[in-house]
Amino acid sequence: MPMNAPQFAVDAIVFDAYGTLFDVHSVSATADKLLPGRGAALSQVWRTKQLEYTWLQSLMGAVARKDFAAVTEQALDYALAMLDVPLAAAGRRELCAAYLSLAPFGEVPAALATLAPRPRWILSNGTLAMLEPLVHNSGLRDHLDGILSVDAAGIYKPSPRVYQLALDTLHLPESRIGFVSSNCWDAIGAKAFGFTTFWINRAGAPVDRHGPAPDWIIATLSELPALLAA
């Protein structure tokens, strides 16, 4: 942590789930078991298309929005077709089920514990039917105060209607809510809404240019507690 790191005054923390608390690419092990040697490639294409489909679903107002479970299945089908790897229906179900038991990043449990007693919430594209088993299976339930799904807003991130869900739940000024995401576009969307935002940049990527930069960039969640004012 830089010596000149600022102290941010926030009263609650809201986290993205996929890629932030949970490693979406932990599905690679299951994928590699089913498709030897192709697991990592499948996971990368699957995740890229999964996010792309959420943005397209939000833009195509004339088409009924599909929830994240359906989008995840569609993205998997695309990835399998793109890589030209046939997979039986049972294998496809196994891969989709792997999203209910994604591994949390190693530092996450201790970091979440350190952030208490501030309220700690998830705000995710995922459905509650996906997120609740994921939190339970990962052992993080005791470190989180609640889960919000974009389904309550009827649109995906980075729509301001999604970030409004956290505001309506926590009843705090926007700037007093800390928002944490490993997706820079998500951190930028939350910053544009008015949250104090932290981007977990595990890959050392450049900052996206399409909106206001996150307030602070960290490499892992373990860096966050030291940035918050007492």
C-alpha positions as CSV (number, residue, x, y, z in Angstrom):
1,M,0.0,0.0,0.0
2,P,1.5,3.4,-1.0
3,M,2.5,5.6,1.9
4,N,0.3,8.4,0.6
5,A,-2.8,6.3,0.1
6,P,-5.9,8.3,1.1
7,Q,-8.4,7.3,3.7
8,F,-12.0,6.9,2.3
9,A,-15.0,7.5,4.5
10,V,-17.6,4.9,3.7
11,D,-20.2,3.4,6.0
12,A,-21.0,0.2,4.0
13,I,-19.3,-1.9,1.3
14,V,-21.0,-3.4,-1.7
15,F,-19.2,-6.0,-3.8
16,D,-19.6,-7.4,-7.2
17,A,-19.5,-11.2,-7.0
18,Y,-18.2,-12.9,-10.2
19,G,-14.5,-12.2,-10.6
20,T,-14.4,-10.0,-7.5
21,L,-15.2,-12.3,-4.6
22,F,-15.4,-15.5,-6.6
23,D,-12.9,-16.8,-9.3
24,V,-15.0,-17.4,-12.4
25,H,-12.1,-19.2,-13.9
26,S,-12.2,-21.9,-11.2
27,V,-14.6,-23.6,-13.6
28,S,-11.5,-24.4,-15.7
29,A,-10.8,-27.5,-13.6
30,T,-14.2,-28.9,-14.4
31,A,-14.0,-27.9,-18.0
32,D,-10.6,-29.5,-18.4
33,K,-11.9,-32.7,-16.9
34,L,-14.6,-32.8,-19.5
35,L,-12.6,-31.4,-22.3
36,P,-8.9,-32.2,-21.7
37,G,-6.5,-29.4,-22.6
38,R,-9.3,-27.0,-23.5
39,G,-10.5,-25.9,-20.1
40,A,-8.7,-22.6,-19.8
41,A,-9.6,-21.5,-23.3
42,L,-13.3,-22.5,-22.8
43,S,-13.4,-20.5,-19.6
44,Q,-12.0,-17.4,-21.2
45,V,-14.4,-17.4,-24.1
46,W,-17.4,-18.3,-21.9
47,R,-16.7,-15.4,-19.5
48,T,-16.1,-12.9,-22.3
49,K,-19.3,-13.8,-24.1
50,Q,-21.3,-14.0,-20.8
51,L,-20.5,-10.3,-20.1
52,E,-21.1,-9.3,-23.7
53,Y,-24.6,-10.9,-23.6
54,T,-25.6,-9.0,-20.5
55,W,-24.8,-5.7,-22.2
56,L,-26.6,-6.7,-25.4
57,Q,-29.6,-7.8,-23.3
58,S,-29.8,-4.5,-21.6
59,L,-29.7,-2.6,-24.9
60,M,-32.2,-4.7,-26.8
61,G,-35.3,-3.3,-25.1
62,A,-37.6,-4.9,-27.6
63,V,-36.4,-8.4,-26.5
64,A,-37.4,-9.9,-23.1
65,R,-34.4,-9.9,-20.9
66,K,-33.0,-13.3,-20.0
67,D,-31.7,-13.8,-16.5
68,F,-28.1,-14.5,-15.7
69,A,-28.5,-18.3,-15.5
70,A,-29.9,-18.3,-19.1
71,V,-27.2,-15.9,-20.3
72,T,-24.6,-18.1,-18.8
73,E,-26.0,-21.1,-20.6
74,Q,-26.1,-19.2,-23.9
75,A,-22.5,-18.0,-23.5
76,L,-21.4,-21.6,-22.8
77,D,-23.1,-22.8,-25.9
78,Y,-21.3,-20.1,-27.9
79,A,-17.9,-21.0,-26.4
80,L,-18.4,-24.7,-27.2
81,A,-19.3,-23.9,-30.8
82,M,-16.5,-21.4,-31.2
83,L,-13.9,-23.9,-30.0
84,D,-15.6,-26.6,-31.9
85,V,-15.7,-29.0,-28.9
86,P,-18.8,-31.2,-28.7
87,L,-20.1,-31.8,-25.2
88,A,-22.9,-34.0,-24.1
89,A,-25.9,-32.6,-22.2
90,A,-24.7,-34.0,-18.9
91,G,-21.3,-32.3,-19.3
92,R,-23.0,-29.0,-20.1
93,R,-25.2,-29.3,-17.0
94,E,-22.1,-30.0,-14.9
95,L,-20.3,-26.9,-16.2
96,C,-23.3,-24.7,-15.5
97,A,-23.6,-26.2,-12.0
98,A,-20.0,-25.3,-11.3
99,Y,-21.1,-21.7,-11.1
100,L,-22.9,-22.6,-7.8
101,S,-19.6,-23.6,-6.2
102,L,-17.0,-21.2,-7.6
103,A,-13.9,-20.8,-5.4
104,P,-13.5,-17.5,-3.6
105,F,-10.2,-15.8,-4.0
106,G,-7.8,-16.8,-1.3
107,E,-7.7,-13.4,0.5
108,V,-11.5,-12.9,0.5
109,P,-12.6,-14.5,3.8
110,A,-10.1,-12.7,5.9
111,A,-10.6,-9.4,4.1
112,L,-14.4,-9.6,4.5
113,A,-14.0,-10.4,8.2
114,T,-11.7,-7.4,8.7
115,L,-14.2,-5.1,7.0
116,A,-16.8,-5.8,9.7
117,P,-18.8,-4.2,11.4
118,R,-19.6,-2.2,8.2
119,P,-22.5,-3.7,6.3
120,R,-21.1,-5.9,3.5
121,W,-23.5,-6.7,0.6
122,I,-23.2,-8.3,-2.8
123,L,-24.7,-6.6,-5.8
124,S,-24.5,-8.9,-8.8
125,N,-25.7,-9.7,-12.2
126,G,-26.4,-13.2,-10.9
127,T,-29.9,-14.4,-9.9
128,L,-30.6,-15.1,-6.2
129,A,-31.0,-18.8,-7.1
130,M,-27.3,-18.7,-8.3
131,L,-25.9,-16.4,-5.6
132,E,-27.4,-17.8,-2.5
133,P,-25.9,-21.4,-3.0
134,L,-22.6,-19.8,-4.1
135,V,-22.3,-17.8,-0.9
136,H,-23.3,-20.9,1.2
137,N,-21.0,-23.3,-0.6
138,S,-18.0,-21.0,-0.3
139,G,-18.4,-20.5,3.4
140,L,-18.8,-16.7,3.1
141,R,-22.3,-16.5,4.5
142,D,-21.1,-15.3,7.9
143,H,-19.1,-12.5,6.3
144,L,-21.9,-11.0,4.3
145,D,-25.0,-9.1,5.4
146,G,-27.1,-9.6,2.2
147,I,-27.3,-10.2,-1.5
148,L,-28.9,-8.0,-4.2
149,S,-29.6,-9.2,-7.7
150,V,-30.0,-7.1,-10.8
151,D,-33.2,-9.0,-11.4
152,A,-34.9,-6.6,-9.0
153,A,-34.0,-3.8,-11.4
154,G,-34.8,-5.7,-14.6
155,I,-31.6,-4.7,-16.3
156,Y,-27.9,-5.6,-16.0
157,K,-24.9,-3.5,-14.9
158,P,-23.8,-0.9,-15.5
159,S,-27.3,0.6,-15.6
160,P,-27.8,3.2,-12.8
161,R,-31.0,1.3,-12.0
162,V,-28.8,-1.5,-10.7
163,Y,-26.7,0.7,-8.4
164,Q,-29.9,2.3,-7.1
165,L,-30.8,-1.0,-5.5
166,A,-27.9,-0.6,-3.1
167,L,-28.8,2.9,-2.3
168,D,-32.4,2.0,-1.6
169,T,-31.3,-0.9,0.6
170,L,-28.6,0.9,2.6
171,H,-30.2,4.4,2.9
172,L,-26.9,6.1,2.8
173,P,-25.5,9.0,0.6
174,E,-24.0,7.7,-2.6
175,S,-20.4,8.7,-1.6
176,R,-20.7,6.8,1.7
177,I,-21.1,3.5,-0.1
178,G,-17.9,1.8,-1.1
179,F,-18.3,-0.3,-4.2
180,V,-15.7,-3.0,-5.1
181,S,-15.4,-4.7,-8.4
182,S,-12.7,-6.5,-10.4
183,N,-14.5,-5.3,-13.6
184,C,-13.2,-1.8,-14.4
185,W,-16.3,-1.1,-16.5
186,D,-18.4,-1.9,-13.4
187,A,-16.3,0.2,-11.0
188,I,-16.7,3.1,-13.5
189,G,-20.4,2.6,-13.7
190,A,-20.7,2.7,-9.9
191,K,-18.4,5.8,-9.8
192,A,-20.6,7.6,-12.4
193,F,-23.6,6.8,-10.2
194,G,-21.8,8.5,-7.2
195,F,-20.4,5.6,-5.2
196,T,-16.8,5.6,-3.8
197,T,-15.3,2.9,-6.0
198,F,-12.4,0.5,-5.7
199,W,-11.2,-1.5,-8.7
200,I,-9.5,-4.8,-7.9
201,N,-7.0,-5.0,-10.8
202,R,-5.5,-8.5,-10.4
203,A,-4.2,-8.6,-14.0
204,G,-2.5,-5.2,-14.1
205,A,-4.7,-4.0,-16.9
206,P,-5.0,-0.3,-17.9
207,V,-8.0,1.8,-16.7
208,D,-10.9,1.9,-19.1
209,R,-11.5,5.3,-20.7
210,H,-15.2,5.5,-21.2
211,G,-16.2,7.1,-17.8
212,P,-14.8,8.5,-14.5
213,A,-11.9,6.5,-13.2
214,P,-12.4,4.4,-10.0
215,D,-11.3,6.2,-6.8
216,W,-8.6,3.8,-6.0
217,I,-7.0,0.7,-7.6
218,I,-6.0,-2.3,-5.5
219,A,-4.4,-5.6,-6.5
220,T,-6.3,-7.8,-4.0
221,L,-9.2,-7.3,-1.6
222,S,-6.8,-7.5,1.3
223,E,-5.6,-4.0,0.5
224,L,-9.1,-2.5,1.1
225,P,-9.4,-2.3,4.9
226,A,-6.3,-0.1,5.3
227,L,-7.9,2.4,2.9
228,L,-11.0,3.0,4.9
229,A,-11.2,5.6,7.6
230,A,-12.1,4.4,11.1
